[in-house]
């Protein structure tokens, strides 16, 4: 229960609903939507696991898609309900990504796993959540899984905020590779591409895209927030152009791994 208690405590005090609506947060949202829309077709059913306050679920429900959502925390479910507009074909139920036993296998065309991998700390839980997301997806369906990037945290938190020298974090920092470990106390689990590749080994899937959804945006947050609409549109065009470049993805804060179930 330590994991669930930590997640509940975090989201009870954090404005998750606001995160993707500020301009720098919109980069992640618009990029993710851009890739989802590449695979959406009329009549497809969507499942969002770890839906938060429903930013993605509501977006696609308002476009006429049938969306089912699962969310762990009651506070986010409450906001999700308040954000639901008349006419949306959307459902929300409480549940944990590591066990979706009440959802049938091979049901959804598109499965969004955009939050749970942030808050899973053991290999067993990570593989369980990934296995469940794949299980409920139809063969040929597409799964979108999001991760927090380790190296952006090394730059911004370890060095930018001086955590590299704080005693409490020493057990979590590999002194040679600077790989970062996390516990429920730190809230966010962190990944490098090799960690994600290792996690996905053994699953019958084919990777379609590996995307940096905000790339260097968090390094120039104030600049992005102050852009006028025309400049921001140009920024998004550039961002979409570079967001799969292997030489740049490692600098992103958020990663989106997109794959097809075989």
C-alpha positions as CSV (number, residue, x, y, z in Angstrom):
1,X,0.0,0.0,0.0
2,X,3.0,2.3,0.3
3,X,2.9,3.0,-3.4
4,X,-0.8,3.8,-3.5
5,X,-0.7,6.0,-0.4
6,X,2.2,8.0,-1.8
7,X,0.4,8.5,-5.2
8,X,-2.8,9.6,-3.5
9,X,-1.0,12.0,-1.2
10,X,0.9,13.5,-4.2
11,X,-2.2,14.1,-6.4
12,X,-4.3,15.4,-3.5
13,X,-1.8,18.3,-3.3
14,X,-0.9,18.7,-7.0
15,X,-3.0,20.4,-9.7
16,X,-2.8,17.7,-12.3
17,X,-5.6,19.3,-14.3
18,X,-3.5,22.4,-14.9
19,X,-0.3,20.6,-16.0
20,X,-1.1,20.1,-19.6
21,X,-3.0,23.4,-20.2
22,X,-0.1,25.8,-19.6
23,X,1.8,26.5,-22.8
24,X,4.9,24.5,-22.0
25,X,2.7,21.6,-20.9
26,X,0.8,21.8,-24.1
27,X,3.8,20.7,-26.0
28,X,3.6,17.2,-24.4
29,X,-0.1,17.1,-24.9
30,X,-0.2,18.2,-28.5
31,X,2.7,15.9,-29.4
32,X,1.0,12.9,-27.9
33,X,-2.3,13.8,-29.6
34,X,-0.5,14.2,-32.9
35,X,0.8,10.6,-32.7
36,X,-2.5,9.1,-31.4
37,X,-4.4,10.7,-34.3
38,X,-2.0,9.0,-36.8
39,X,-3.5,5.6,-35.8
40,X,-7.1,6.6,-34.9
41,X,-9.9,5.6,-37.3
42,X,-13.7,6.2,-37.0
43,X,-15.3,3.7,-34.7
44,X,-12.2,2.7,-32.8
45,X,-12.5,2.2,-29.0
46,X,-10.0,3.8,-26.7
47,X,-8.9,2.8,-23.2
48,X,-6.9,5.2,-21.1
49,X,-5.2,3.6,-18.1
50,X,-4.2,6.1,-15.4
51,X,-6.3,8.8,-17.0
52,X,-5.7,11.4,-14.3
53,X,-8.2,14.2,-14.7
54,X,-9.1,13.1,-18.2
55,X,-7.3,15.5,-20.5
56,X,-6.8,12.9,-23.2
57,X,-10.0,10.9,-22.5
58,X,-12.2,14.0,-22.8
59,X,-10.3,15.3,-25.9
60,X,-11.1,12.1,-27.8
61,X,-14.6,11.6,-26.4
62,X,-15.5,15.1,-27.6
63,X,-14.4,14.0,-31.1
64,X,-17.0,11.2,-31.0
65,X,-14.8,8.3,-29.9
66,X,-15.9,5.8,-27.3
67,X,-13.5,6.1,-24.4
68,X,-13.2,4.1,-21.2
69,X,-10.9,5.3,-18.5
70,X,-9.3,3.8,-15.4
71,X,-7.8,6.0,-12.7
72,X,-6.3,5.1,-9.3
73,X,-6.8,8.2,-7.3
74,X,-10.2,9.4,-6.1
75,X,-9.3,13.1,-6.3
76,X,-8.5,12.8,-10.0
77,X,-11.7,10.8,-10.6
78,X,-13.7,13.6,-9.0
79,X,-12.1,16.2,-11.3
80,X,-12.5,13.8,-14.3
81,X,-16.3,13.8,-13.6
82,X,-16.5,17.5,-13.3
83,X,-14.7,17.9,-16.6
84,X,-17.1,15.6,-18.5
85,X,-19.4,17.5,-20.9
86,X,-22.9,16.4,-22.0
87,X,-22.8,14.0,-25.0
88,X,-19.3,12.6,-24.3
89,X,-19.2,8.8,-24.7
90,X,-16.8,8.3,-21.8
91,X,-16.7,6.1,-18.7
92,X,-14.4,6.3,-15.7
93,X,-13.7,3.6,-13.1
94,X,-11.3,3.3,-10.2
95,X,-8.5,0.8,-10.8
96,X,-4.8,0.0,-10.6
97,X,-2.8,-0.4,-13.8
98,X,-1.1,-3.5,-12.5
99,X,-4.4,-5.5,-12.4
100,X,-7.2,-4.8,-14.8
101,X,-8.9,-8.1,-14.2
102,X,-12.4,-6.6,-14.8
103,X,-11.5,-5.5,-18.3
104,X,-11.8,-8.2,-21.1
105,X,-8.8,-9.1,-23.2
106,X,-8.4,-7.9,-26.8
107,X,-11.1,-5.2,-26.5
108,X,-9.5,-1.9,-27.5
109,X,-8.0,-0.5,-30.7
110,X,-6.0,2.2,-28.9
111,X,-4.7,1.9,-25.3
112,X,-3.1,4.8,-23.6
113,X,-0.7,4.1,-20.7
114,X,0.3,7.7,-20.2
115,X,0.7,7.9,-16.4
116,X,1.1,4.6,-14.6
117,X,4.7,3.9,-15.6
118,X,5.7,7.1,-13.8
119,X,4.7,5.6,-10.4
120,X,5.8,2.0,-10.5
121,X,9.0,1.1,-8.7
122,X,9.6,-2.7,-9.1
123,X,10.2,-4.7,-12.2
124,X,7.3,-6.9,-11.3
125,X,4.8,-4.0,-11.2
126,X,6.2,-2.4,-14.3
127,X,5.9,-5.7,-16.3
128,X,2.4,-6.3,-14.8
129,X,1.2,-2.9,-16.0
130,X,2.6,-3.4,-19.4
131,X,1.3,-6.9,-19.7
132,X,-2.2,-5.7,-18.7
133,X,-2.1,-2.8,-21.3
134,X,-1.1,-5.2,-24.0
135,X,-3.7,-7.9,-22.9
136,X,-6.7,-5.6,-23.2
137,X,-5.6,-4.3,-26.6
138,X,-6.8,-6.0,-29.8
139,X,-4.2,-7.8,-32.0
140,X,-3.1,-5.1,-34.4
141,X,-4.0,-2.4,-31.9
142,X,-1.6,0.3,-30.8
143,X,-0.4,1.1,-27.3
144,X,1.0,4.4,-26.2
145,X,3.2,4.2,-23.1
146,X,4.7,7.3,-21.4
147,X,7.8,7.4,-19.2
148,X,9.8,10.1,-17.3
149,X,13.3,10.4,-18.6
150,X,16.3,9.8,-16.2
151,X,18.8,12.1,-17.8
152,X,16.7,15.2,-17.8
153,X,16.3,14.7,-14.1
154,X,20.1,14.3,-13.7
155,X,20.5,17.7,-15.4
156,X,17.6,19.6,-13.8
157,X,17.4,18.1,-10.3
158,X,20.7,16.5,-9.5
159,X,22.9,19.3,-10.9
160,X,20.4,22.2,-11.5
161,X,19.0,22.0,-7.9
162,X,22.1,20.6,-6.2
163,X,20.6,17.2,-5.2
164,X,23.7,15.5,-6.5
165,X,25.4,16.3,-3.2
166,X,22.5,15.8,-0.8
167,X,23.1,12.8,1.5
168,X,19.5,11.5,1.3
169,X,19.8,10.9,-2.5
170,X,23.2,9.2,-2.5
171,X,21.7,5.7,-2.3
172,X,19.6,6.5,-5.4
173,X,22.4,7.7,-7.7
174,X,24.7,5.3,-9.4
175,X,28.2,7.0,-9.0
176,X,29.4,5.7,-12.3
177,X,26.5,5.8,-14.7
178,X,24.3,8.4,-12.9
179,X,21.3,6.1,-13.4
180,X,18.7,7.2,-10.8
181,X,16.5,4.9,-8.7
182,X,13.2,5.8,-7.1
183,X,11.0,4.8,-4.3
184,X,7.4,5.9,-3.5
185,X,9.0,8.8,-1.5
186,X,10.4,10.3,-4.7
187,X,7.1,9.7,-6.6
188,X,8.5,9.5,-10.1
189,X,10.2,6.4,-11.6
190,X,12.9,7.3,-14.1
191,X,14.0,5.5,-17.3
192,X,16.6,5.4,-20.0
193,X,15.9,3.8,-23.4
194,X,17.8,0.7,-22.3
195,X,15.5,0.3,-19.3
196,X,12.4,0.5,-21.6
197,X,14.0,-1.9,-24.1
198,X,14.7,-4.3,-21.3
199,X,11.1,-4.0,-19.9
200,X,9.6,-4.7,-23.4
201,X,11.8,-7.7,-24.1
202,X,9.5,-10.8,-24.4
203,X,6.3,-9.0,-25.2
204,X,5.0,-9.7,-28.7
205,X,4.9,-6.1,-30.0
206,X,6.5,-4.0,-32.7
207,X,7.8,-0.6,-31.9
208,X,6.4,2.1,-34.2
209,X,7.8,5.3,-32.7
210,X,10.0,6.4,-29.8
211,X,9.2,10.0,-29.2
212,X,10.5,12.8,-27.0
213,X,7.1,14.5,-26.2
214,X,8.6,17.7,-24.8
215,X,12.2,17.5,-25.8
216,X,14.1,20.6,-24.6
217,X,10.9,22.5,-23.7
218,X,11.5,22.2,-19.9
219,X,14.9,23.8,-20.3
220,X,13.3,27.0,-21.9
221,X,10.0,27.0,-20.0
222,X,9.7,30.7,-19.6
223,X,10.6,31.3,-23.3
224,X,7.9,28.9,-24.5
225,X,5.3,30.3,-22.1
226,X,5.9,33.8,-23.4
227,X,5.6,32.9,-27.1
228,X,2.8,34.5,-29.1
229,X,0.5,32.1,-31.0
230,X,2.4,32.4,-34.3
231,X,5.8,31.7,-32.7
232,X,4.4,28.8,-30.7
233,X,3.0,27.3,-33.9
234,X,6.4,27.5,-35.4
235,X,7.9,26.0,-32.2
236,X,5.5,23.1,-32.4
237,X,6.3,22.5,-36.1
238,X,10.0,22.4,-35.3
239,X,9.4,20.2,-32.2
240,X,7.4,17.6,-34.2
241,X,10.1,17.6,-36.8
242,X,12.9,16.7,-34.3
243,X,11.0,14.7,-31.6
244,X,12.0,11.2,-33.0
245,X,15.6,12.1,-33.7
246,X,17.8,9.5,-31.9
247,X,20.5,12.1,-31.2
248,X,18.0,14.4,-29.4
249,X,15.4,12.2,-27.7
250,X,17.7,11.6,-24.7
251,X,17.3,15.2,-23.6
252,X,13.5,15.1,-23.2
253,X,11.7,15.1,-19.9
254,X,8.9,12.7,-21.1
255,X,9.2,9.8,-23.5
256,X,6.4,8.2,-25.5
257,X,6.9,4.6,-26.7
258,X,4.4,3.6,-29.3
259,X,4.0,0.0,-30.4
260,X,1.6,-2.4,-32.1
261,X,0.4,-5.6,-30.5
262,X,1.2,-8.6,-32.8
